[in-house]
Amino acid sequence: MHFTDRRFVFVTALLTLPLALPAQQRRDTTALSPVVVTATKVPVVSGASTAATTVIRAEDLKARGISTLADALREVPGAMVNSTSGLGSQTSLFLRGGNSNFTKVLVDGVPVNAPGGALDLSTLSVDNIDRIEVVRGPASVQYGSDAMTGVVQIFTRRSGRSVLDVRAANKNRAGDATLELARTSGVSPSGLRVIGSAGGGYHRTDGFLPFNNQYHALNASALVGVETRKGAVTLATTYADSRFHYPTTGSGVPTDSNAYTGARRGTLSLGGNWRIAQRLGARVQLGTSVTRSLSDNQPDNVADTLGFYSHSRSDARRDAADVQLYAQAPFGGNLTAGVAGEVQRIKVAGRSTFGRFPLPDSWFDEARTNRAAYLQFGTAARPLSFDLGLRREHFGSGRGVTTGRAGVASEVVPRSIVRASLGTGFKEPALDELHPTSFSEGNPDLQPERNRSREIGAETRLPGEWLTLGATAFGQRFENLVQYQYRGPGVADFYNIVAARSRGWEFEARLAELQHLVLRGTYTLLRTEVTEPGDGGFGTLARGKPLVRRPHRAGSIDASWRKTRYAASAIISRIGARDDIDFSAGPATRVRLDPYTRVDLAAQLSLGGATRDSTRVLGLALTIRIDNATNARYQNVAGYRTPGRILFLGLRADR
């Protein structure tokens, strides 16, 4: 794909068409241009950001009855979310065609990926959150390893009304219960303000498969902060505990009566910023995340003696610190200099048997310490904003990597912005790829996986600001990708030998509220190609073929309608055909998964409430949600069934 081709010139011309249209009174754009911090770690209006950014508000998720991070991300342009089966099953995010471990996920600034980038999205909920910010494109300058194709950051709720939400389904004994509390003090004469929130939720289901398909998850979070005229300090913590039972074999056939996985995750974040002088300030971000995972598959009964049985536990921990100094430079520019450090550790212990023959116990315990320094200069002032960034990362192995990014955004005509960027990203190999385990020989000479990216985009708001249109073209080259290859006993099993590329278009449209109706639409065109397959990755890679589970076309339409007592929404998602690998019949076989359309509906009816001095102090509402309303039959992974239609009825109280 060439960014100078006629297609992009044509689209850019269409998006800047408002120059020729008569000006009308402008609407309030606060909702259309939220402030984002993830793209540069500096608060900027999203319209002035040089990065492609999506902001998902908690109130929109509540209106649609969404409770998981996976469902919240499905409408993001360029994002493909793949759940193996139903709620609680292994869930992966492929952003702009990259691998599932190429996106860094943060909770209040704390990374929750395992060392090496792996993450199961099914363990993350959206209970008691304020918003989600998604940055598309490499962000390693700000966030280091794992931010190859983007960053997803979840922010714990800081203020708002207290809410109790309870729902029950018409089958599978499925249900949810969430409670969110918030309190904000008034501003004192000295400028002091205290904020705080606490909340959590419980989610469960017996699953839709015939047996051993239960899932439950308990989530909790809390935040407290102090704000003054000189700065602010915030302390936030989250906890999640989930367990998922699965009866399926590797090819999706339900046979096992007792296999399950579980995970417990905790995060702790301390952040602060202070104004040292009129043009000088400092930011500090400290955090830790701990994930304890469990996997168990024992014999189903006394006659079950011919299979492979196992029990394993793993502990992954990441302790991170980031310190910045920022200064306001002449001409409205901002200069940021920062240093970062992180300690990563993973411990794994397991035992297994093959038939009646026990295998040696497995044990793995490795850690590393990374240090980095970065520099960023830019301005967010219209009509021209830009940012330049450079980062040098030193790994615990003694190796290092340099990454950079340059971006520019210009309001070429009123209400129309064109932006472009060049950048690189990297991902450090996983610890079990660098060091020997009970089942593989690590390779300490592995290089970081790399991404070279370029993009150009345009956004315009028509006169009156009733319609916003956007388009982004991007291209990425993935190099030094790690592949497992067995070459003999005592010989390294992992090598930097795979390469691939992705290129595509992302389109967005937003219709401002018109007769109580709001419409949003996204559409993604994506091309991925394996340019160097290595030995084929057990059949998953073939030269010239697309990467598996990445559809060429995907899109969604979100319609929401609200009045004083009523609200309704509908999401129509269309996922195009995509390649996958079928392991059910001997050698791995490349197959084509059919396209599908899914419809999700939600509605809310206010039942009134209590008032005091003409101010509402308690509100009650009846809620309804229908997942997969048309009962579509489809597969996200070859051989694995997905849930059909399910109806939730609930009651919501807020004050």
C-alpha positions as CSV (number, residue, x, y, z in Angstrom):
1,M,0.0,0.0,0.0
2,H,1.3,3.4,-0.9
3,F,0.1,6.4,1.1
4,T,0.3,8.7,-2.0
5,D,-2.0,6.6,-4.1
6,R,-5.2,8.1,-5.6
7,R,-7.5,6.4,-3.1
8,F,-6.1,8.3,-0.1
9,V,-5.9,11.6,-2.0
10,F,-9.6,11.1,-2.9
11,V,-10.6,10.3,0.7
12,T,-8.7,13.2,2.1
13,A,-10.4,15.5,-0.4
14,L,-13.8,14.3,0.7
15,L,-12.9,14.8,4.4
16,T,-11.8,18.4,3.8
17,L,-14.9,19.2,1.8
18,P,-16.4,21.4,4.6
19,L,-14.1,24.2,3.5
20,A,-16.5,24.7,0.6
21,L,-19.6,24.4,2.7
22,P,-21.3,27.4,4.4
23,A,-20.5,27.8,8.0
24,Q,-23.2,27.3,10.6
25,Q,-23.3,27.7,14.3
26,R,-21.0,25.3,16.0
27,R,-22.2,22.8,18.6
28,D,-20.5,22.0,21.8
29,T,-17.7,19.6,21.0
30,T,-16.7,18.5,24.5
31,A,-18.2,15.0,23.9
32,L,-16.6,14.7,20.5
33,S,-13.1,15.8,21.6
34,P,-12.3,14.1,24.9
35,V,-9.0,14.7,26.7
36,V,-6.7,11.7,26.3
37,V,-3.4,10.9,28.1
38,T,-2.4,7.5,26.9
39,A,-1.0,8.6,23.5
40,T,1.8,10.8,24.9
41,K,1.4,10.5,28.7
42,V,0.5,14.2,28.5
43,P,-3.2,15.3,28.6
44,V,-4.2,16.5,25.2
45,V,-7.5,16.9,23.3
46,S,-7.9,13.9,21.1
47,G,-8.4,16.0,18.0
48,A,-4.9,17.5,18.5
49,S,-3.3,14.1,19.1
50,T,-1.0,12.8,16.3
51,A,-1.9,9.2,17.2
52,A,-5.1,7.3,16.2
53,T,-7.0,7.1,19.5
54,T,-10.3,5.8,20.6
55,V,-12.0,6.7,23.9
56,I,-14.7,4.4,25.3
57,R,-16.8,5.9,28.1
58,A,-18.1,3.9,31.0
59,E,-21.6,5.4,30.7
60,D,-21.9,4.1,27.1
61,L,-20.9,0.6,28.2
62,K,-23.5,0.6,30.9
63,A,-26.2,1.7,28.5
64,R,-25.4,-1.3,26.4
65,G,-25.0,-3.8,29.3
66,I,-21.3,-4.6,28.5
67,S,-19.3,-6.0,31.4
68,T,-16.1,-7.4,29.8
69,L,-13.1,-5.7,28.3
70,A,-13.3,-8.0,25.3
71,D,-16.9,-6.8,24.4
72,A,-15.9,-3.2,25.0
73,L,-13.1,-3.4,22.4
74,R,-15.0,-5.1,19.6
75,E,-16.1,-1.9,17.9
76,V,-12.6,-0.3,17.9
77,P,-11.4,0.3,14.3
78,G,-8.6,-2.1,13.5
79,A,-9.2,-4.4,16.5
80,M,-10.2,-8.0,16.2
81,V,-11.3,-9.7,19.4
82,N,-11.3,-13.5,19.3
83,S,-12.9,-15.6,22.1
84,T,-12.4,-19.3,21.7
85,S,-15.9,-20.2,22.9
86,G,-18.2,-18.6,25.5
87,L,-17.7,-16.3,28.5
88,G,-14.4,-16.9,30.3
89,S,-12.7,-18.8,27.5
90,Q,-9.3,-17.8,26.1
91,T,-9.7,-14.3,24.5
92,S,-7.1,-12.6,22.3
93,L,-6.8,-9.1,20.8
94,F,-5.3,-8.6,17.3
95,L,-4.7,-4.9,16.8
96,R,-4.0,-3.8,13.2
97,G,-3.1,-7.4,12.2
98,G,-0.4,-7.9,14.8
99,N,-0.1,-10.9,17.1
100,S,-2.1,-11.2,20.3
101,N,1.0,-10.3,22.4
102,F,1.7,-7.1,20.5
103,T,-0.7,-4.9,22.5
104,K,0.2,-3.6,25.9
105,V,-2.7,-3.4,28.4
106,L,-2.5,-1.1,31.4
107,V,-4.7,-0.6,34.4
108,D,-4.2,2.8,35.9
109,G,-0.8,2.9,34.3
110,V,0.3,-0.6,35.5
111,P,1.0,-3.2,32.8
112,V,-0.9,-6.5,33.2
113,N,0.5,-8.5,30.3
114,A,2.8,-11.4,31.3
115,P,6.5,-10.8,30.7
116,G,6.7,-11.2,26.9
117,G,3.3,-9.7,26.2
118,A,0.8,-12.6,26.5
119,L,-2.6,-11.8,28.0
120,D,-6.0,-13.4,28.2
121,L,-8.5,-10.6,27.9
122,S,-11.3,-12.8,29.4
123,T,-9.8,-12.1,32.9
124,L,-10.4,-8.3,32.6
125,S,-13.8,-6.6,33.3
126,V,-15.1,-3.0,33.0
127,D,-16.6,-2.9,36.5
128,N,-16.1,0.5,38.3
129,I,-14.1,2.1,35.4
130,D,-14.2,5.7,34.1
131,R,-13.1,5.1,30.6
132,I,-10.8,3.0,28.2
133,E,-8.3,4.6,25.9
134,V,-7.0,2.7,22.9
135,V,-4.0,4.0,21.0
136,R,-3.5,2.3,17.6
137,G,0.0,2.1,16.3
138,P,3.4,1.5,18.0
139,A,3.8,3.3,21.3
140,S,7.1,1.8,22.6
141,V,8.6,5.3,23.0
142,Q,6.2,5.9,26.0
143,Y,5.6,2.4,27.1
144,G,8.6,0.2,26.1
145,S,8.2,-3.5,25.4
146,D,4.9,-5.1,24.3
147,A,3.5,-1.9,22.8
148,M,4.2,-3.1,19.2
149,T,0.8,-2.3,17.6
150,G,-0.9,-0.3,20.3
151,V,-1.9,0.3,23.9
152,V,-5.1,-0.2,25.8
153,Q,-5.4,1.6,29.1
154,I,-8.3,1.2,31.7
155,F,-8.9,4.0,34.1
156,T,-10.6,3.3,37.5
157,R,-13.6,5.6,38.1
158,R,-12.8,8.8,40.0
159,S,-16.3,10.3,40.6
160,G,-19.9,10.1,39.7
161,R,-23.1,8.6,41.0
162,S,-23.3,5.4,43.1
163,V,-24.8,2.5,41.1
164,L,-26.2,-1.0,41.9
165,D,-26.9,-3.2,38.9
166,V,-28.3,-6.7,39.0
167,R,-29.1,-8.9,36.0
168,A,-30.3,-12.5,35.4
169,A,-30.4,-14.5,32.2
170,N,-33.1,-16.7,30.8
171,K,-30.8,-19.8,30.6
172,N,-27.4,-21.2,31.6
173,R,-28.0,-19.8,35.2
174,A,-26.1,-16.7,34.0
175,G,-26.1,-13.4,35.9
176,D,-24.3,-10.3,37.0
177,A,-24.2,-8.0,40.0
178,T,-22.1,-4.8,40.2
179,L,-21.9,-2.1,42.8
180,E,-20.1,1.2,42.3
181,L,-19.7,3.9,45.0
182,A,-18.1,7.3,44.5
183,R,-17.6,10.4,46.6
184,T,-16.0,13.8,45.9
185,S,-15.4,16.5,48.5
186,G,-16.0,20.2,47.7
187,V,-13.0,22.4,47.0
188,S,-11.6,23.9,50.2
189,P,-10.5,27.6,50.4
190,S,-6.9,26.3,49.9
191,G,-7.9,24.5,46.7
192,L,-7.8,21.0,48.3
193,R,-10.2,18.4,46.9
194,V,-10.5,14.7,47.9
195,I,-11.9,12.1,45.5
196,G,-12.6,8.4,45.9
197,S,-14.5,5.4,44.5
198,A,-14.9,1.7,45.3
199,G,-16.7,-1.0,43.4
200,G,-16.8,-4.4,42.0
201,G,-18.9,-7.1,40.4
202,Y,-19.7,-10.8,40.3
203,H,-20.4,-12.6,37.0
204,R,-21.3,-16.2,36.5
205,T,-22.7,-18.8,34.1
206,D,-23.0,-22.5,33.7
207,G,-22.0,-22.1,30.1
208,F,-23.8,-23.3,26.9
209,L,-21.8,-26.5,26.3
210,P,-23.4,-29.7,27.6
211,F,-21.2,-30.2,30.7
212,N,-18.2,-28.8,32.6
213,N,-18.6,-25.2,31.2
214,Q,-19.1,-23.1,34.4
215,Y,-17.5,-19.7,34.8
216,H,-17.4,-17.2,37.6
217,A,-15.5,-14.0,38.2
218,L,-15.2,-11.6,41.2
219,N,-13.8,-8.2,40.6
220,A,-13.1,-5.3,43.0
221,S,-11.3,-1.9,42.7
222,A,-10.8,1.3,44.7
223,L,-9.3,4.7,44.2
224,V,-8.5,7.6,46.4
225,G,-6.9,10.9,45.4
226,V,-6.0,14.3,46.6
227,E,-6.0,17.3,44.3
228,T,-4.5,20.8,45.0
229,R,-3.6,23.8,43.0
230,K,0.0,22.5,42.8
231,G,-0.7,19.0,41.7
232,A,-2.4,15.7,42.5
233,V,-1.7,12.3,44.0
234,T,-3.8,9.2,43.2
235,L,-3.7,5.7,44.7
236,A,-5.6,2.9,42.9
237,T,-5.9,-0.9,43.4
238,T,-7.8,-3.6,41.5
239,Y,-8.4,-7.3,42.2
240,A,-9.8,-10.1,40.0
241,D,-10.5,-13.8,40.7
242,S,-11.9,-16.0,37.9
243,R,-12.3,-19.7,37.1
244,F,-13.3,-21.3,33.8
245,H,-14.2,-24.9,33.2
246,Y,-13.8,-26.3,29.7
247,P,-14.8,-29.7,28.3
248,T,-13.2,-29.2,24.9
249,T,-10.2,-30.9,23.3
250,G,-7.7,-28.9,21.2
251,S,-10.1,-29.3,18.2
252,G,-13.2,-28.0,20.1
253,V,-14.9,-31.4,20.8
254,P,-16.5,-31.5,24.3
255,T,-15.1,-34.7,26.1
256,D,-13.5,-33.6,29.4
257,S,-15.6,-33.5,32.6
258,N,-13.2,-31.7,35.0
259,A,-10.6,-29.6,33.2
260,Y,-10.4,-26.0,34.3
261,T,-8.2,-22.9,34.4
262,G,-8.2,-20.0,37.0
263,A,-6.5,-16.7,37.5
264,R,-6.1,-14.2,40.3
265,R,-4.8,-10.7,39.4
266,G,-4.0,-7.7,41.6
267,T,-2.7,-4.3,40.7
268,L,-1.5,-1.3,42.8
269,S,-0.8,2.1,41.3
270,L,0.5,5.3,42.8
271,G,0.7,8.3,40.5
272,G,1.3,12.0,41.1
273,N,2.1,15.2,39.3
274,W,3.5,18.4,40.7
275,R,4.1,21.9,39.4
276,I,7.6,22.7,40.5
277,A,7.8,26.1,38.9
278,Q,5.7,28.2,36.5
279,R,7.1,26.3,33.5
280,L,8.4,23.1,35.1
281,G,6.7,20.1,36.5
282,A,7.2,16.4,37.5
283,R,5.2,13.2,37.1
284,V,5.8,9.9,38.9
285,Q,4.1,6.6,38.2
286,L,4.8,3.6,40.4
287,G,2.9,0.3,40.1
288,T,2.9,-3.4,40.5
289,S,0.8,-6.2,39.1
290,V,0.7,-9.9,40.2
291,T,-1.0,-12.6,38.3
292,R,-1.4,-16.2,39.6
293,S,-2.7,-18.7,37.1
294,L,-3.8,-22.3,37.6
295,S,-4.5,-25.1,35.1
296,D,-5.8,-28.5,36.0
297,N,-6.8,-31.5,33.9
298,Q,-7.1,-34.8,35.8
299,P,-8.5,-38.2,34.8
300,D,-12.3,-38.1,34.4
301,N,-12.8,-41.4,36.2
302,V,-10.9,-44.6,37.2
303,A,-11.2,-46.0,33.7
304,D,-9.6,-42.9,32.2
305,T,-5.9,-44.1,32.0
306,L,-4.7,-43.4,28.5
307,G,-4.5,-39.6,28.3
308,F,-2.2,-36.8,29.3
309,Y,-3.0,-35.2,32.7
310,S,-1.5,-32.2,34.3
311,H,-1.6,-29.6,37.1
312,S,0.4,-26.4,36.9
313,R,0.6,-23.0,38.7
314,S,2.4,-19.9,37.6
315,D,3.1,-16.5,39.3
316,A,3.9,-13.5,37.1
317,R,4.9,-10.2,38.6
318,R,5.8,-6.8,37.1
319,D,7.1,-3.9,39.3
320,A,7.4,-0.7,37.3
321,A,8.5,2.9,38.0
322,D,8.4,5.9,35.7
323,V,9.7,9.4,36.5
324,Q,9.2,12.4,34.2
325,L,10.3,16.1,34.2
326,Y,8.3,18.3,31.8
327,A,9.0,21.8,30.8
328,Q,7.1,24.3,28.8
329,A,9.3,25.5,25.9
330,P,9.1,28.6,23.8
331,F,6.4,28.7,21.1
332,G,4.0,26.6,23.2
333,G,6.1,23.4,23.0
334,N,6.5,20.9,25.7
335,L,9.7,19.0,26.5
336,T,9.5,15.7,28.5
337,A,12.4,13.7,29.8
338,G,11.9,10.5,31.6
339,V,13.5,7.4,33.1
340,A,11.8,4.1,33.6
341,G,12.6,0.8,35.2
342,E,10.9,-2.5,35.6
343,V,11.5,-5.8,37.3
344,Q,9.7,-8.8,35.7
345,R,9.6,-12.3,37.2
346,I,7.7,-15.5,36.4
347,K,7.6,-18.8,38.4
348,V,6.0,-22.0,37.1
349,A,5.6,-25.3,38.8
350,G,3.8,-28.3,37.4
351,R,3.4,-32.1,37.5
352,S,2.0,-34.3,34.8
353,T,1.5,-37.9,33.8
354,F,1.1,-39.7,30.5
355,G,-1.3,-42.5,31.0
356,R,-0.1,-44.3,34.2
357,F,3.5,-43.1,33.8
358,P,4.4,-39.9,35.8
359,L,6.7,-37.4,34.2
360,P,9.3,-35.4,36.1
361,D,8.0,-32.4,37.9
362,S,8.6,-29.1,36.0
363,W,10.0,-25.9,37.5
364,F,10.8,-22.5,36.1
365,D,11.9,-19.4,37.9
366,E,13.5,-16.5,36.0
367,A,13.6,-12.7,36.4
368,R,15.0,-9.7,34.6
369,T,15.4,-6.0,35.2
370,N,15.0,-3.4,32.4
371,R,15.9,0.3,32.4
372,A,15.1,3.0,29.9
373,A,15.5,6.7,29.2
374,Y,13.3,8.6,26.8
375,L,12.9,12.1,25.5
376,Q,9.8,13.7,23.9
377,F,9.2,17.1,22.4
378,G,6.0,18.4,20.9
379,T,3.1,20.8,21.0
380,A,-0.7,20.2,21.0
381,A,-1.6,23.7,19.9
382,R,-3.8,24.2,16.9
383,P,-3.6,24.6,13.9
384,L,-0.4,22.6,14.0
385,S,0.7,20.0,16.5
386,F,3.6,17.6,16.4
387,D,5.6,15.2,18.6
388,L,9.0,13.7,18.4
389,G,10.1,10.9,20.7
390,L,13.1,8.7,21.3
391,R,13.7,5.9,23.8
392,R,16.7,3.7,24.7
393,E,15.9,0.5,26.5
394,H,18.5,-1.6,28.3
395,F,17.5,-5.2,29.0
396,G,18.6,-7.4,31.9
397,S,20.6,-9.5,29.4
398,G,22.9,-6.6,28.6
399,R,21.4,-6.0,25.2
400,G,19.5,-2.9,24.3
401,V,17.2,-1.4,21.7
402,T,16.4,2.1,20.4
403,T,12.9,3.1,19.3
404,G,11.4,6.3,18.0
405,R,8.3,8.0,16.7
406,A,7.5,11.2,14.8
407,G,4.0,12.5,14.3
408,V,2.2,15.7,13.0
409,A,-1.4,16.8,13.0
410,S,-2.6,19.9,11.1
411,E,-6.0,21.6,11.0
412,V,-5.6,22.3,7.2
413,V,-9.0,24.0,7.1
414,P,-11.5,24.7,9.9
415,R,-12.9,21.5,11.3
416,S,-10.6,19.3,9.3
417,I,-7.5,17.6,10.6
418,V,-4.8,15.7,8.7
419,R,-2.3,13.7,10.7
420,A,0.7,11.4,9.8
421,S,3.3,9.5,11.7
422,L,6.3,7.2,11.4
423,G,7.3,5.0,14.3
424,T,8.8,1.8,15.5
425,G,7.9,-0.6,18.3
426,F,9.5,-3.6,20.0
427,K,8.7,-6.6,22.1
428,E,11.2,-8.4,24.3
429,P,11.2,-12.2,24.1
430,A,9.3,-14.1,26.8
431,L,11.4,-15.4,29.7
432,D,10.7,-19.0,28.7
433,E,12.0,-18.3,25.2
434,L,15.3,-17.0,26.6
435,H,15.9,-19.6,29.4
436,P,15.6,-23.4,29.4
437,T,12.4,-25.0,30.8
438,S,11.5,-28.7,31.4
439,F,10.2,-28.9,27.9
440,S,12.4,-26.6,25.8
441,E,15.9,-25.1,25.4
442,G,15.9,-21.3,25.6
443,N,18.0,-19.0,23.3
444,P,19.7,-16.2,25.3
445,D,20.8,-14.6,22.0
446,L,17.2,-13.8,20.8
447,Q,16.7,-10.3,19.5
448,P,13.6,-8.2,20.3
449,E,10.7,-8.5,17.8
450,R,10.3,-5.3,15.9
451,N,7.6,-3.3,14.1
452,R,8.1,-0.5,11.6
453,S,4.9,1.5,11.1
454,R,3.7,4.4,9.1
455,E,0.2,5.9,8.8
456,I,-1.7,8.9,7.6
457,G,-5.2,9.9,8.4
458,A,-7.8,12.7,8.2
459,E,-10.9,13.7,10.2
460,T,-13.5,16.3,9.4
461,R,-16.6,17.7,11.1
462,L,-19.3,19.0,8.8
463,P,-20.7,22.5,9.4
464,G,-22.9,22.5,12.4
465,E,-20.7,19.6,13.7
466,W,-23.6,17.1,13.3
467,L,-21.4,14.6,11.4
468,T,-17.8,13.5,12.0
469,L,-15.9,11.4,9.4
470,G,-12.5,9.9,9.6
471,A,-10.2,7.7,7.7
472,T,-6.7,6.3,8.4
473,A,-4.3,4.3,6.2
474,F,-1.5,2.3,7.8
475,G,1.2,-0.1,7.0
476,Q,3.4,-2.2,9.3
477,R,6.3,-4.6,8.9
478,F,6.9,-7.2,11.6
479,E,10.5,-8.5,11.8
480,N,12.6,-10.8,14.0
481,L,9.5,-12.7,15.1
482,V,10.3,-15.6,17.4
483,Q,9.5,-19.2,16.3
484,Y,9.9,-22.5,18.1
485,Q,12.0,-25.0,16.2
486,Y,13.2,-28.3,17.6
487,R,16.7,-29.0,16.3
488,G,18.0,-31.6,18.7
489,P,18.7,-32.2,22.4
490,G,20.7,-29.4,24.1
491,V,20.2,-27.1,21.1
492,A,18.2,-23.8,21.3
493,D,14.5,-24.2,20.3
494,F,13.7,-20.5,19.6
495,Y,14.9,-18.3,16.7
496,N,14.2,-14.9,15.2
497,I,13.2,-16.1,11.7
498,V,9.6,-15.1,11.0
499,A,8.5,-11.9,9.3
500,A,5.1,-10.6,8.2
501,R,3.4,-7.4,7.2
502,S,0.0,-5.8,7.6
503,R,-1.6,-2.8,5.9
504,G,-5.1,-1.4,5.8
505,W,-7.7,1.3,6.2
506,E,-9.8,2.3,9.2
507,F,-13.0,4.3,8.6
508,E,-15.1,6.0,11.3
509,A,-18.3,8.0,11.2
510,R,-20.2,9.6,14.2
511,L,-23.6,11.3,13.9
512,A,-24.2,13.8,16.7
513,E,-27.5,13.6,18.6
514,L,-30.4,14.2,16.3
515,Q,-33.9,13.7,17.6
516,H,-32.4,11.8,20.5
517,L,-30.6,9.4,18.2
518,V,-26.8,8.9,18.0
519,L,-25.2,6.8,15.3
520,R,-21.6,5.5,15.2
521,G,-20.0,3.3,12.5
522,T,-16.6,1.8,11.9
523,Y,-15.2,-0.2,9.0
524,T,-11.8,-1.8,8.7
525,L,-10.0,-3.2,5.6
526,L,-7.0,-5.3,6.5
527,R,-4.4,-7.2,4.5
528,T,-1.8,-9.4,6.3
529,E,0.9,-11.4,4.6
530,V,3.5,-13.8,5.9
531,T,6.8,-12.8,4.2
532,E,9.1,-15.3,6.0
533,P,7.4,-18.4,7.5
534,G,10.4,-20.1,9.0
535,D,9.4,-23.8,9.3
536,G,5.7,-23.0,9.1
537,G,4.9,-22.9,12.8
538,F,3.1,-26.3,12.8
539,G,1.1,-25.3,9.8
540,T,0.0,-21.8,11.0
541,L,2.4,-19.9,8.7
542,A,2.8,-20.1,4.9
543,R,4.6,-17.6,2.6
544,G,2.3,-15.2,0.9
545,K,-0.7,-16.4,3.0
546,P,-2.6,-14.1,5.5
547,L,-2.1,-14.4,9.2
548,V,-4.8,-16.6,10.8
549,R,-7.9,-15.2,12.4
550,R,-7.5,-11.7,10.9
551,P,-10.6,-10.9,8.7
552,H,-10.0,-8.8,5.5
553,R,-13.2,-6.9,6.3
554,A,-14.9,-6.0,9.6
555,G,-17.4,-3.3,10.6
556,S,-20.0,-2.3,13.0
557,I,-22.9,0.1,13.4
558,D,-24.0,1.3,16.9
559,A,-27.3,3.1,17.2
560,S,-28.5,4.5,20.5
561,W,-31.7,6.4,21.3
562,R,-32.4,8.2,24.6
563,K,-35.2,10.2,26.1
564,T,-36.1,11.2,29.6
565,R,-37.4,7.8,30.7
566,Y,-36.4,5.5,27.9
567,A,-33.2,4.3,26.2
568,A,-32.4,1.7,23.6
569,S,-29.4,0.6,21.7
570,A,-28.4,-1.8,18.9
571,I,-25.0,-3.0,17.8
572,I,-24.7,-4.7,14.4
573,S,-21.3,-6.3,13.8
574,R,-20.1,-7.9,10.6
575,I,-16.9,-10.0,10.6
576,G,-15.6,-11.1,7.2
577,A,-14.1,-14.4,6.2
578,R,-10.7,-15.3,7.6
579,D,-8.2,-18.1,7.6
580,D,-7.7,-20.5,10.5
581,I,-6.0,-23.8,11.2
582,D,-8.0,-27.0,11.8
583,F,-6.2,-29.5,14.0
584,S,-9.0,-32.1,14.3
585,A,-7.9,-34.5,11.5
586,G,-4.2,-35.2,11.9
587,P,-1.9,-32.7,10.2
588,A,-2.8,-29.1,10.6
589,T,-5.0,-27.9,7.7
590,R,-5.7,-24.3,6.7
591,V,-9.4,-23.6,6.5
592,R,-11.6,-20.6,5.8
593,L,-14.1,-19.5,8.5
594,D,-17.3,-18.1,7.2
595,P,-18.3,-14.5,7.7
596,Y,-21.0,-13.7,10.1
597,T,-23.3,-10.9,11.4
598,R,-24.1,-10.5,15.0
599,V,-26.8,-8.2,16.6
600,D,-26.8,-7.2,20.2
601,L,-29.7,-5.2,21.7
602,A,-30.2,-3.3,25.0
603,A,-32.9,-1.1,26.5
604,Q,-33.7,0.7,29.7
605,L,-36.9,2.0,31.2
606,S,-36.9,4.4,34.1
607,L,-39.2,3.5,37.0
608,G,-38.9,6.9,38.6
609,G,-37.2,7.4,42.0
610,A,-37.0,9.6,45.0
611,T,-36.3,13.3,45.0
612,R,-35.3,15.8,47.7
613,D,-35.7,19.6,47.1
614,S,-36.5,18.9,43.5
615,T,-33.2,17.0,43.1
616,R,-33.2,13.3,42.3
617,V,-31.4,11.4,45.0
618,L,-32.4,7.9,43.9
619,G,-33.2,6.5,40.5
620,L,-34.6,3.1,39.5
621,A,-34.6,1.5,36.1
622,L,-35.5,-1.8,34.4
623,T,-32.8,-3.0,32.0
624,I,-32.9,-5.6,29.2
625,R,-30.1,-7.0,27.1
626,I,-30.2,-9.5,24.3
627,D,-26.8,-10.9,23.2
628,N,-26.7,-12.4,19.7
629,A,-30.4,-11.5,19.1
630,T,-30.6,-13.3,15.7
631,N,-29.1,-16.5,17.2
632,A,-26.3,-16.4,14.6
633,R,-24.1,-19.5,14.3
634,Y,-20.5,-18.8,13.8
635,Q,-16.9,-19.8,14.9
636,N,-14.1,-17.5,16.0
637,V,-11.7,-20.5,16.2
638,A,-12.0,-23.5,13.9
639,G,-14.0,-26.3,15.5
640,Y,-15.2,-24.3,18.6
641,R,-18.9,-23.4,19.0
642,T,-20.0,-20.0,20.3
643,P,-23.1,-19.1,22.4
644,G,-26.5,-18.5,20.8
645,R,-29.1,-16.0,21.8
646,I,-29.4,-15.1,25.5
647,L,-31.7,-12.6,27.3
648,F,-30.8,-10.7,30.4
649,L,-33.3,-8.8,32.6
650,G,-32.1,-6.5,35.4
651,L,-32.7,-3.7,37.8
652,R,-30.5,-0.6,38.2
653,A,-30.5,1.8,41.1
654,D,-28.4,4.9,41.3
655,R,-28.0,7.9,43.6
